[in-house]
Amino acid sequence: MLEVASASIGSTINFNEDNKPESKFYETLFLGAIAGFGVMVGFSNGISLAKKKDEKAFNKGLMMLNERPNMPQMETGARLAVRALGWGSLWAFAGVGLVSGSIWCLSGAKDLKDFRQKMGQLLPSVPRNNPPQGRTEFESFRDLFNYLAEESDTSKQKLKNPENTVQEVD
C-alpha cells in the first residue's frame, strides 16, 4: 500500500495495488452534490409552481401585510415554517438525547466501551452472511427487481407448502 502526502492540505491518501485511492471521499462528495442539487431543484420548482398558481397569495405569505387595521399583524408563512423547523429539530434532538442518556444510565456503564459490551450481551447478534446465500451482483435495476420478485414468490410458495419445497432454477 502506498501513501501520498499532500503538502497543501496536510492529509494522506492511501492507494491500493491498482493505484486507486481507497478513500470514498470523492464518491461521497459527488453523491452529496447530486443530492443537494436535486433538493435545490425540487424546492425551487415547488416555489415557482406555488407562485404561478396564485401570485397574490404567494406574495402575501412572504410579507407582513396589514390588511385588517383592527387585528394584530400576523407572522409570515416563511417565518412560521422556520420557527416550526427549529422547534421540531430541538425536540427531536432532545428526545433522542434523553432516551440515549436514560439507556446509558440504566445500563450502569462507565464508558463507551463498557456500554458497547453490555448492549452486545443484551441485544441479539446480527447473523453474518459470509459467504452470501443469494445473488450479490446485478446487471441492472430490472435484473435486481426480477430477482426480488422471484425470491418473494419462492418464499410465499414455501409458506403455503412447507413439505413441497421449490427448487431454484438458475
C-alpha positions in Angstrom: 0.0 0.0 0.0 1.4 3.4 -1.0 0.9 6.6 0.9 0.9 10.0 -0.7 1.1 13.1 1.4 -0.4 16.3 0.3 1.7 19.3 1.3 -1.0 21.9 0.8 -3.8 20.1 2.7 -1.6 18.0 5.1 -3.6 14.8 4.7 -2.6 11.4 3.4 -4.4 9.4 0.7 -3.9 5.6 0.7 -3.6 3.8 -2.6 -4.1 0.1 -3.1 -2.1 -2.1 -5.5 -4.2 -0.9 -8.5 -3.1 2.7 -7.8 -6.6 3.7 -6.9 -7.3 5.7 -3.8 -9.0 3.7 -1.0 -10.9 6.7 0.3 -14.6 7.1 -0.8 -14.3 10.9 -0.3 -14.8 11.8 -3.9 -17.6 9.3 -4.4 -19.4 10.7 -1.3 -18.8 14.2 -2.4 -20.2 13.5 -5.9 -23.3 11.8 -4.5 -23.8 14.6 -1.9 -23.5 17.2 -4.6 -26.1 15.4 -6.8 -28.5 15.0 -3.8 -28.1 18.7 -2.9 -28.7 19.8 -6.5 -31.8 17.6 -6.6 -33.1 19.1 -3.4 -32.4 22.6 -4.6 -34.2 21.9 -8.0 -37.2 20.3 -6.3 -37.5 23.2 -3.8 -37.2 25.9 -6.4 -39.7 24.0 -8.6 -42.2 23.9 -5.8 -41.8 27.6 -5.0 -42.2 28.5 -8.7 -45.3 26.4 -9.0 -46.8 27.9 -5.9 -46.1 31.4 -7.2 -47.6 30.6 -10.7 -50.7 29.2 -9.1 -51.6 32.2 -7.0 -49.1 35.1 -7.1 -51.2 37.3 -4.7 -51.4 34.6 -2.0 -47.7 33.8 -2.5 -46.6 37.4 -2.0 -48.9 37.7 1.0 -47.2 34.7 2.6 -43.8 36.3 2.2 -44.6 39.8 3.5 -46.4 41.0 6.6 -49.5 42.8 5.2 -51.7 44.8 7.5 -55.0 44.3 5.6 -57.1 44.5 8.7 -56.3 47.5 10.8 -58.0 46.4 14.0 -56.3 42.9 14.0 -52.7 42.4 15.1 -50.2 41.8 12.4 -49.7 38.1 11.7 -46.5 36.2 11.2 -45.4 35.4 7.6 -45.6 31.8 6.4 -41.9 31.6 5.9 -41.1 32.8 9.4 -43.7 30.4 10.8 -42.1 27.5 8.9 -38.6 28.3 10.1 -39.8 28.6 13.6 -41.6 25.2 13.4 -38.5 23.6 11.9 -36.3 25.0 14.7 -38.7 23.8 17.5 -39.1 20.4 15.8 -35.4 19.9 15.5 -34.8 20.9 19.1 -37.5 18.5 20.3 -36.1 15.7 18.1 -32.5 16.1 19.3 -33.6 16.5 22.9 -35.8 13.4 22.8 -33.1 11.2 21.2 -30.6 12.6 23.7 -32.9 11.9 26.6 -33.7 8.3 25.5 -30.0 7.6 24.8 -28.9 9.1 28.1 -31.6 7.1 30.0 -30.5 3.9 28.5 -26.8 4.7 29.3 -27.7 5.4 32.9 -29.9 2.4 33.3 -27.2 0.1 31.9 -24.7 1.3 34.5 -21.9 1.6 32.0 -18.8 3.6 33.0 -17.6 4.4 29.5 -18.5 3.8 25.8 -16.5 0.5 25.6 -18.4 -0.8 28.7 -21.7 0.3 27.2 -21.0 -1.4 23.9 -20.1 -4.7 25.6 -23.3 -4.6 27.8 -25.5 -3.8 24.8 -23.8 -6.5 22.8 -24.7 -9.1 25.5 -28.2 -7.8 25.9 -29.2 -7.4 22.3 -29.4 -10.3 19.8 -26.4 -10.7 17.5 -26.8 -10.0 13.8 -26.1 -13.1 11.7 -23.2 -12.9 9.3 -23.9 -13.5 5.6 -20.5 -14.9 4.7 -20.4 -16.4 2.1 -23.5 -14.7 0.7 -26.5 -17.0 0.4 -28.1 -15.3 -2.7 -27.0 -13.2 -5.6 -25.0 -10.1 -4.9 -24.2 -8.8 -8.4 -26.9 -7.5 -10.8 -26.6 -6.1 -14.3 -29.5 -3.6 -13.9 -32.3 -2.5 -11.6 -34.7 -4.6 -13.7 -32.5 -7.7 -13.0 -32.5 -6.8 -9.3 -36.3 -6.4 -9.1 -36.9 -9.6 -11.1 -34.7 -11.4 -8.7 -36.5 -9.9 -5.7 -39.9 -10.9 -7.2 -38.7 -14.5 -7.8 -37.4 -14.7 -4.3 -40.7 -13.4 -2.9 -42.7 -15.9 -4.9 -40.4 -18.7 -3.8 -40.8 -17.8 -0.1 -44.6 -17.5 -0.5 -44.7 -21.0 -2.0 -42.6 -22.3 0.8 -45.0 -20.9 3.4 -48.0 -22.4 1.6 -46.5 -25.8 1.1 -43.7 -26.4 3.6 -43.3 -30.1 2.6 -43.0 -29.3 -1.1 -40.1 -27.0 -1.4 -39.5 -25.4 -4.8 -36.1 -25.9 -6.3 -34.4 -22.8 -7.6 -33.6 -22.7 -11.3 -30.6 -20.6 -12.4 
